Amino acid sequence: MCGTTEQGHAIRQTEDVSPDARNNGASRNLSSDAVVNLDHGDPTMFETYWRNMGDKCTLVIPGYQSLSYFADTKNLCWFLEPKLEESIKNLHNVVGNAVVDDYYIVVGTGSSQLIEAVLYALSPPDQPKPTSVVCAAPYYSCYKEMAEYMRSGLYKWEGDAHTFDKAGTYIEMVTSPNNPDGICREAVVKKDGGKLVHDLAYYWPQYTPITAPADYDIMLFTVSKCTGHAGSRIGWALVKDKEVAQKMVGFMTISTIGVSKESQHRAAKILEVISNGCEDFKSPGGNFFHYGKSILTKRWDILRNTLKHSRVFSLAKYPIKYCHFTQDFSEAHPAFAWIKSKDKIDDCEKFFRGHNILTRSGRRFGSDPMYARVSMVSKEEDFELFIKRLSSINNLNIISAA
């Protein structure tokens, strides 16, 4: 998810990661031969910002609070906390990245649950064949896993939208900016009977210029990519159609009977603090999005300079666009680097693994194994060690396949 969590692959990689790499985000010193895990987009880069904010986001939740399943019985999404709904609308209005008027807001346990819910909601139960689910390659690696995991008779993963030619109903996931390559995209399939789901997890100013407010039928967002609080597991969907929103709520009512109120309260507070910081540039801690953009800009500059004359790897370039939020022209600085290997290296992920760098193979994105996705939102020490090893690889006189 684009913006969804990548728990399946992260769990499978546990045995490859040193114990201190999973110490709940605490700073640590990496040895020169440590395994650098840049496989999944764990957004620990933002920890320093939130540490500097002190107790501005601290919440005290009394024992008697939030006992009921219900948050607002008058709301279509009856488990959505009113304060979170208010904070979501306010933040989108401040940033200008999505239209919120006349939309229903559905909260989920991360956007992962929302993706499952929307596939259910958009798949007619009375169809003779399952609804096809497609996305243009390279596509977010977990879409395929999510669509196939439950072996549902309602929908079926059909892969790359560019090659999709089946008749009947279909759902196209449009990930923009895209995970893994950071490119802003539009729908590919132009056929009758289709529904579009826009996964906009990374449509925030630290990753890409905000060129206009998104205004699609179904839009997915997540706290993990917006603020870095992946562990809170809060995502939300902006849905135009009431019936679709009701079906999504019904899915989550059956699967989890709502979403944690504690997580919602925390997310609401964090979004409120970010909104206030955007409106008041003298706010302690400064503008969160400017902070994130400055870190990613610096990292991308370092990465590009490291690979500038590389005979081993190449990087995509992004067009310069005007951002209405920052009010300047800039290129994208995605959360992931989509690195392509050259010449003798036919498996980029395997090659990196041979140098104690964990990445995600292009195969998992419906692409070529010459590509690997590398997280740019890790802790500083991880990024620095990654760059050091890249420099060493570039200095090798002979490059052999791993």
N, C-alpha and C positions, 0 to 999 in steps of 0.2 A: 505496500500500500503502500496496493502500493504502500499505503500507510499503515497496514495491519501488522500485528506482531508476527514474528517468524519462529514461533515456539517449537514447531516440529523439528526443524533443522537445528535450532540452537540446542535442543535436548540431545540430539544425536551427536553433536560435536562436544558434549561435556567432557568426554574422556580425553579430548585433544587439548584441553585448556588447563593451564597451571592453576592450582587451588587459589592463589591470591588474585587471580583474574576475575573471580566471582565473589568478591568481598563486599558486596552491597555498595559499590561505588566509591569506597574509600581510596584516597590516594596511595599509590605504592610505587616503589622503585623497581623497574624491570631490569633483569639481568640481560647481558648482551645476547644470550642464546635463548631468551624466553620466547614462548609461542605468542605471537600477536594475533588476537582474534578480531578480524575485521570482516567476518562472515555476515553477521547480522547487525541491523541498524540500531543498536542499543545507544540511545542518545545521551550518554554520560558527559558529553562535551559541555552541556549546560549546567553542570553541577556547580561550577565556580560562581556563576551568576547568582544562583539561588542561595548559595552559602553567604554571599555578600549582602543579600537582602535581609539577613537576620531573621527576625520573627514576624516579618510583615505578612507571611502566609500561614503563620501558626494558628491552628484551630484547637479549641477545647470543646469536646463533645461530651456532655453529661450523660450519665448512665441511663437516664429516663428518656433521652431523646431518640427519635427514629425507631421506635419499637414497631410501628405499623408497617404493613406491606405498602400502604398507599401514601402517595405524596400529594396528589391533587386529583380528586375524583372527577372534577369538571374538565380535566384535560384529556384529550384523546390518549396521550401517553401518560397514563395514570400514575406511573412510578417516577416520572421526571420531576425533580425538585424545582419549584418555581425560581429559586435563586440561580440555579444553573441555567435554566432557560433564559433568564434575563441577562446573565453574563455572556452567554453564547451570542445572543442577538447584538448586544452592545459591542462585543469584540469585532464581529463581522462588520458592523457599521463603522467602527473606528478604522479598521484596516482597509475596508472597501474591497474585500476579496470575494464576497458572496452577497446576493440579495436574500433577505430574510423575511420581508413582508409577504404575507399570504402563503407562507410555508408552514407545514407541520414539522415540529422537531421531535425526533425519536432518539432517545439515548440508548446506548448499548454498552456492553462490556468490551470496550475497545471497538475499533471498526471491524475487527474480525467477526464478532457476533452479528454486526449489522450486515455484513456481506452475506452471511448465511441466511439472515432474515429476508434480505431483499431478493435473493434467488428463490426463496420459498414464495414470497409475495407476488413475484412476477411470472411464476410458472403455473399456467392453468391446470387444474387437476383432472380435467375431462378431455385432455388431448390424447390422441392415439399414440403419439410418440413423445418422449421427454423434450422439454425445451432446450435448445442448444445454447451453451455458454461459450463465448469466444472473447478473445482480446488480442490486439495486434502485438506480434512478437517484435522485440523482446518484451515479454509481459512479466508482471509480478509473479514470482515463483510459487507463491502460496495459493493463487487463484485455482490452479489445477488441483492442488491438494484439497482445498476446501470443497470444490465442486464434486470431487470423487470420494471423499472420505466417508460420507454417510450412505453412499450407493443409492441415492434417492432415485425413485422412478419419475420424479417431477422434472428433473433437469439433468443434462449430461455435458461434460466438458468436451468441446470440439476443437480446442486449440487456437491456432493463429487465425485472426480475423481476416488477414490478407488472402488466405486460401479457402475460406469458408464458402461453400456453394450449395449447402443443403436447403431444401424447401422447408417451410413451416416456421413456427415461432422461434425467436432467438433473443438472447440477452447479450449485449456487448458491454464489456467493462472498458471504460475509457479512463485511463490513468494519466492525470495531467497535473503537475509535471510527472513524467513517467518514472517508475521504479522498474528497471535499474538505470536507465540512461539519462534521466533528467530533462528530457525533451517535452515541451508542451504539445499535446496531441488533440486531435479531433476524432470523431467516429470514422471508421473505415467501411463498414458494411452499409450498403445503400439498397436495402430490400424492404419489402412490406413485411409486417408481422414482427418487427423488432422493437425491443425496449433498451434504452440506454441507461447505464449507471455510471456516473462520473465520480471516480475516486480522486478526491482533491486533497489528500492527506498532506501533500507537500506544497500546496498553493498558499504559502506564507512568505513574507518579505525577506526572511533570512535565506531562503532557498532560490527564489526566482522573482523577477519583477512582477508586480501586480498591475497588469495592463487594463483590467476591467473587472467589475463585479461578476462573478459566475452566476448564471441564471439558467439552470437546467432542471429537468423534472425531478431527478434524484441526485443529491450530492452528499458525499461521505467525507467526514473530517474526524480527526482524532487528537486527543490531548498529547499523546506520546510524541508526535511529530511537531505539533504546534509549540508546546512548552518544554518538552523533554521528560515529562512525568509518565513514562511508559508503564511504571508499576502500578499506577492508579487505575489502569484499564478502563478509561472512559473515552467513548467515541460518540459522535452524533450524526444523524442523517437529517438533511433538509429535504422534505418530500412535498411536492405540490398536490398530488392526488390523495384524497382522504381515504379512499378504499385501500390503496397500497400501504399507506401509513398504518391503517387499522390491522392489516394482515401482518405487517412487520411487528407491531405491538403484540399481536396474538402469538407469533412465533416465540417471542421472548417471554411471554407470560407462561407458555408451556415449558420452555427450556430452562429458565432460571427464575421465574416469577419476579421479574423486574431486575433492577441494577442497584448495587450497593449504594445506600444513601451516604455512608461515610465518604466514599470515593467521590460522589457527586458534590458534597459540601466542600471537599478539598479542591476539586476542579473548579468549582464556582469561585472560590476565593482567589485561586491562582489566576484565572482569566480576568477577574476584576482588577487585580494588582497590575497585570499586563496592560489592560485598557487604560487604567489611570496613568501608567507610565508613558503611554503613547500620547496622551492628551496633555500631560505636564512634563515637559522636557527637563525641568529642574528636579524631577522626582528622584529620590535616593535610589541608586542602582541604575538609573538611566533607562532609556528605551530598550526593552528586551529584544525587539527585532533588529535594532541597530547593532546591539551587542552580538547577536547570533550571526548577522551578516558580516560583521568585521572579522570574526573568528574564521568563518568559512572562506571569506575572500582571501585572507592571509594563507590559509591552508591550500587553497586552490592555486594561488600564486607560487607557493613553494613546490607543490606537486608538478605544476607545468614547467617550472624552471628546472626541476630535477630530470624531467623527461624531454626537455627541449631538444636535445641532440641525441636522444636515445636510439640505438639500433635494435632495441629489444621490445619496447612498448610504445603505444600511441594512445592519445586521448582525443575525444570529440571536442569540437568548439561550439560555443553557443552564441547566438546573435545578441547584439546589444539592443535593449528595449527600454522604453520609458516606464518607470515605476511610479504610479500615482500615490503610493504611500510614502516612499522616501523622497519623491519629487526630484529624481535624477535619472540619468541613463546608466544602465549597467547590464552586464551579462548575468546569466544564472550561475549559482554556486551550489549545485545539488548536494544532497546528503550522501550520495554515492558517486564514486568514480567508476565509469564503465571502461575498463582498460582492455586494450586489444594487444595481444602478443604478435610478434613478427617472425618471419622466416622459419627458423628451426623449431620454435616452440609451438606445438600444435595443441597443447592442453595448458592453458594459462593458470587455471586453479591448481593443477598438479605441480606445476613449476613453482608457484608461490609456496605451496605446502612444503616443498623441498627446502625452502628457505625459512621455515617456521613462521609463515604468514598464512593465516586461514582466510580464504575469500570464498565467494560463491560462484560456481561454474556457470558459464553461459548456457550450458545444456539445460539447467533448471529454469531458464527463462525462455525456453523454446528457441534458443539461438546457438551460435557456434561455440565449441569449447575453446576457441582462440580468445574468447572474451572471458573476463572475470569481473564480478562486482565487488568493489572495495568500499567499506564504510568510511565516511569522512567525519562522522559525528562521535568518534570515540574520545577517550581521555587524551590529553596532550602527550603524555608519555608514550602511549600506544602509537600515536601519529608520528612522533619524532623517531621512534625506533623503526617504524615502517619506512620512513623517508631515508633513514640511514642505510637500511638494507637495500632499498631501491638504488641508492647511489653506488653501493658496492656491486650490485648486479650490473649496472651500466658500465662499471669500470673493468668488468671481466673481458679478457681478450677473446675468449672462446665461449660461446653460448651453446650449450647442448640441451637437448630435450630432457626434462626431468623424468 
